[in-house]
Amino acid sequence: MRNWTRRRQRSPRSPPLATTFARSSISSNAASGRCCAEVPMRIALCAGEASGDLLGAGLIEELHKRFPDAEFAGIGGPKMRAAGLDAWHDAQELAVMGLAEVLAHLPRLLKLRKAFRQRVLDWQPDVFIGIDAPDFNLGVEKWLKARGISTVHYVSPSVWAWRESRAQRIGESADRVLCLFPMEPPIYARHSVDAVFVGHPLADEIPFQPDRLAVRARLSVPADAKVLAVLPGSRLGEIQRMLPVFLEAASLLTKATPRLQLLIPAANRECRSAIDAELATRRDASLNAHVLDGDAQAAMIASDCVLLASGTAALEAMLCKRPMVIGHRIAPLTYRIVKAFGLLKSAHVSLPNVLAGEALVPELLQDDCTPDKLAAAVSHWLGDAAAVDALLPRFEAIHRELKQDASARAADAIASMLKTDATR
């Protein structure tokens, strides 16, 4: 039976007592010849979108191995629920992107956050784990940490690219940060924040040598076809901004490669409608485009080159061992603010280049993101097999560095923190 009195008497910033109380109860009862069941560990989690739901599911499965009787509750999606989460809210309730959309939903999100953090506090977990979604989770973590709950933030915001000083503020919210990339913990160390590199789950999932022919067969793509995967983004604003220029570049490419086939994965139904609408406006009959429902990874593996907006898709293309061209534009006013205040600290914006520390793949940004320049960069990869052959070992080396059994390492980092708490 849980000792609620002991839990409620914790002083601010004292560690959760569930594990300590369980162990002391077992020891004292064993000495008197009586048996007492261990108090179950309670772990609260919050994931705010599909990628976080996937991370959370893997983490729950690994934590179950270390704490078989643990209870899991919080906010998550179908994968986390299948792994054993008691979902108080669905992750989709937090999946709001874009400034206008966030402002429209702000009252609802603030009300949800207030109710959620109080429910977590009342539940008195041994640890709260915020998975990505920093705008929502870091505030919850900071509030809970101030009330004595141990906190973990899984997936570091891009402190290597934007305002390194944020690392200190993140440390004010999270007792431990779990990082997907090796360059992140040293940044946190400069601000005396406990951060651990656990690797990237995509690197665990994707094989070092994906079977392109098998994927092409599944997608009904001829083995000898020239294929360009086009990924304009997973948000409607990105698609509306990037797809027209990407398709114009593809039209230029078809003049040199008449049988070029395009694979355009759509992240969801709304994205599919936006992609279909843009294709319907084009009069270029030579543009051979096939829209996929999801299957972005398959589209990359099947391709000879990937044309994409910057983001996690660039990392995924690298892990799929495909040459790529990064093309990206943001709102002109936002771009001027970023440039004027020097907000972007990294020399590169795409993860393959950041991880390599050099420009392995072209990044055509803002005014350089034109159909002519995009088509020329893609044409280079399509026509220079030696350049592709030289690129692939670099990609594989980064893949090996990121392949760390991320879910298991993340669970170990959380377990070690809980054990430290229990012995204080």
Secondary structure by P-SEA (a helix, b strand, c coil): ccaaaaaaaccccccccaaaaaaaaaaaaaaacccccccbbbbbbbbccaaaaaaaaaaaaaaaaacccccccccccaaaaaacccccccccccccccaaaaaaaaaaaaaaaaaaaaaaaaacccbbbbcccccccaaaaaaaaaabbbbbbccccccccccccaaaaaaacccbbbbcccccaaaaaaabbbbbbbcccccccccccccaaaaaaaaccccccbbbbbbccccaaaaaacaaaaaaaaaaaaaacccbbbbbbbccaaaaaaaaaaaaaccccccbbbbbccaaaaaaaaccbbbbcccaaaaaaaaabbbbbbbbcccaaaaaaaaaacccccccccaaaaaaccccccccccccccaaaaaaaaaaaaccaaaaaaaaaaaaaaaaaaccaaaaaaaaaaaaaaaaaaac
